[in-house]
């Protein structure tokens, strides 16, 4: 745990959102495949889980409603968000989608 995690946990609490520790979760490839690599990279988001047509995504900005709406439109799904630090989302995208050179 570091200062960035602590700050993001506090931000999540302030906004009534879930904080997700991306280093501690394993995401199914079935979930990863729901979001194209280009969409994940362009929007710096990571799919976490799906339940009843709602796709949970890790984001780093709790107030970025424009990106949420864009994802809802592109993916044709309801979107729920959880907060994670920007750098951890970037690293997880590289892990699950592969490095871009």
N, C-alpha and C positions, 0 to 999 in steps of 0.2 A: 504494500500500500504506500502511495506517495501523496504529495500535496495536491497533485492534479486530481487524483481519485477522490481525495477528501473534499476538494472544492466542487467536483461534479456530484458527489453524494449530497452535499448541502444544496446545490442548485436543484437537484431532483426532488429533494424534500420540500424545498420552497414552492415548487410548481406541482406538487402532488403526483410526481411521476416515479417510475421505477428506475433505479440505478442498476446497470448490468456490468459485472466484472467480466470482460471479454476474455481474460486470461484463464478464467475458471469454468467457462462453458464450452461445450462441444456442440457444434451446429451440424445437423444432418445435411448431407449433400442434396437431399430432396428439397430442403428449405432453401439452400444456396441457389439452386437451379431456378427458383421462382423469380429471381431478380437477375437480369442480365448483368454481366460484368461491367459493361459501359454505364449502366444506370447506377450501380453501386459506386463506381469510381467517380463519376461526374457529380453525384450528389453527396458523396462521402457518407453513405448509409450501409448498413449491413442487416440482412434479414436474420431473424433469430428463431422464430417459430410461427406456426399457423394454426389457428383454431377457429372452426366454424366460419371460414371465409375471411377472417381477420388476420392480416399479416403483421406481426410485431417486428419493428425495425429499430436498430440502434442508431441514434442520432446524437450529435453533440450540442445542438442548439435547441432548447425547449421552446423557443419562440419563432422558429422558422416554419410558419404555417404554409408558406408558399411552396416549399419543398414537399411537405406532406401532401398538399393538394395535387402537386405535379405527380407524385408517386401513385396516389390514388387513381389518377387518370391513366397514367402509363401502364400500371399493373392491373387496372380494373378490379381493385380490391379495396376493402376498408383497411386503413392503416392505423395501427396503434404504435406509439413510440415509447422507447426506454432510453435513458441517457447513458452515454459512455464517453470517455475522453476522446477528443479528436484523434490524437496519436494512436490510441488503442484501436479505434475503428479502422484507421489507415493500415495498421499492421495486420489486423484480422482480414481485411480485404486482400492483402498480399498473400496471406496464408491460405485462404479459401479459394481465391480466384487465380492465384499465381502472380508472380512478379511480372511487371511490364518493363521491358528494356528499351 
